[in-house]
Amino acid sequence: MSKPGIPQGTRDFSAETVKKRNHILSTIRRNFELYGFQPLETPAMENLETLMGKYGEEGDKLIFKILNNGLYETKNQDKAREGFEKALTGKNSPLLTERALKYDLTIPFARYVAMNHGQLTFPYKRYQIQPVWRADRPQKGRYREFTQCDADIVGSASLFNEAELAALYHDVFTQLGLKGYKLMVNSRKLLSALAEACGNKELLTGITVAIDKLDKIGLEKVKEALKELTLTEPQVQLIENYLNIDGSNDEKLESIARLFPESAEAREGLTEIKTLLQLTIGLPIILDLTLARGLNYYTGIIFEVKAPETVQMGSIGGGGRYDDLTGLFGVQGIPGVGISFGVDRIYDVMEALQLFPDHLQTATTALFLHMGNEESRFVFPWVQVLRHQQIACELYPETAKMDKQLKYADKKRIPFAVIMGSREMANETCIVKNLQTGDQVNIPLNELTTYFLRENSRLPN
C-alpha cells in the first residue's frame, strides 16, 4: 500500500495554522464590514464558458477543468474520444468538460451581478472569502489551491471608491503589523496610451503581459518578448524609456506627461492618479509605472501590494478598476473596482516576521483533571456551567497519572488546571493551579465562574 499524500500545491492546516489564518481572516473580515461591504459566496465550480477568455491566454491555461460525468459509459465513449482528440490540439470541447474550478473571485462575482442586477442596491459593496484553484507550478508563495479575500464596489465610477480601497488596505496591514508594506499603483490608461504610441491599441494585452513579467525575467527578456509582438526597434525603445522612468510620484507624473503630450487617454490616467494621491495623503502609495496586471478586464487604476522588503515574497494583494466587467455577460454600463488580499502569502510573511500574537494558541482556559470516575461525574456539570459562560474548558476523559494530564495541558498551552479530589468534592471547593506560575488557590465551586472571568480579562487579547 502506498503512503498517503495530498495533491501537489495543496496543504493540510493544523490547529496552530488554522488559528493563525483565522487571525488574518477575522482582521480582514472585520474591516470589510466596517467599510460597509456585505458577504457573498459563489460555487466552487463555474460553467467553463463563464471563465474562459476572461484572464488572457496565460490565465486560460491555468484553469482547472472538470471532466463531464459518465464518460466511462459505453454510450458516451465515442464522444469522450472526440473530446480528448480536441483537447490534445489545445481546444476545449463540451463533449469532455463543461465546468471548471473557479480561477478567482472577480469573474464569478461579475457573473452574479449580471444575473441579479435587477435586485441589487447600487453601489453594491460585496466581500468574498473563499478558496480558488489554479493549475500553476507550485513554488514558494504560489499554490494550486488558496484562499482569496476580495472587496468590490460596483455601480459607481467615483474615485472615492479607489481611495476607500487604498485606506482599507492600509487599515488591515497596519493592524496585522505589516507596517513596512508598499501599495503600488498605476493606470491601465497609461499602458493603453503606450500601446497607442506604439501604433496599435490592440497590442495592449501583449505589452501588459510582457511588462507584467519584468520582475521575474528582467528588462532584456521583456524586450525580446516585445519584439515577438512584431514591434519595431523604435517602439521597443519607447517602451524601455517608459519603464525606466524614475523619481518621486510627482516626477514620474511629469515624465509621463512629457512622454505622451498628445494622448487624451494618458491625460485622463494622470488626472485619476493625481486625484487618488491627493485623497490618500499619508498612505505609503508609490506610483509604479511597471505595474501592469496582465488580466484583460482592468481599465483604470490598478493596485498591487508588496510585502516589507525584509521578506522575499511576491505581491500580497492587488486589484483595480474594471468599468465593463459585467458586459462580458451581456449587462452593460455597470462600472466597478475591487481589491484582493493574498491570505496565504500574508500568512507566510507574518510567519517569517514573527507577527502572530502568542495568545492565538491558547484556546482552552482550564483543564479539569480526572481524579477518579466519581469525582469526574460530580465535576462534569460545573464544566458545563463554565462553558455556558463562554469560558473554554475541558475535562480529561479518562483515568491517567497526573503527570500525563499536566503534560497534555502543557502541549495545548492550557494556562489553568482544576483539581477536585474527594475532600474538595465533600466541601464543594476545588484547587485552581496556574500552570505558568505554579501558584494555586482553593476556591468554592460557586465562585469558579467569577474567578475565570476575572483571570481571562487579564490575558492578552
Secondary structure, DSSP 8 states (H G I E B T S, - for coil): -------TT-----HHHHHHHHHHHHHHHHHHHHTT-EE----SEEEHHHHTTSSHHHHHTT--EEE-TTTTSGGGHHHHHHHHHHHHTT---TTTEEEEE-S-SHHHHHHHHHHHTTT--SSEEEEEEEEEE-----BTTB-SEEEEEEEEEES---THHHHHHHHHHHHHHHHTT-TT-EEEEEEHHHHHHHHHHTT-GGGHHHHHHHHHTHHHHHHHHHHHHHHTTT--HHHHHHHHHHHT--SSHHHHHHHHHHHSTT-HHHHHHHHHHHHHHHHTTTS-EEE-TT-----TT--SEEEEEE--TTS---EEEEEEE-TTGGGGGT--S--EEEEEEEHHHHHHHHHHTT-S-GGGG---SEEE----HHHHHHHHHHHHHHHHTT--EEE--S---HHHHHHHHHHTT--EEEE--HHHHHHTEEEEEETTT--EEEEEGGGHHHHHHHHHHHS--
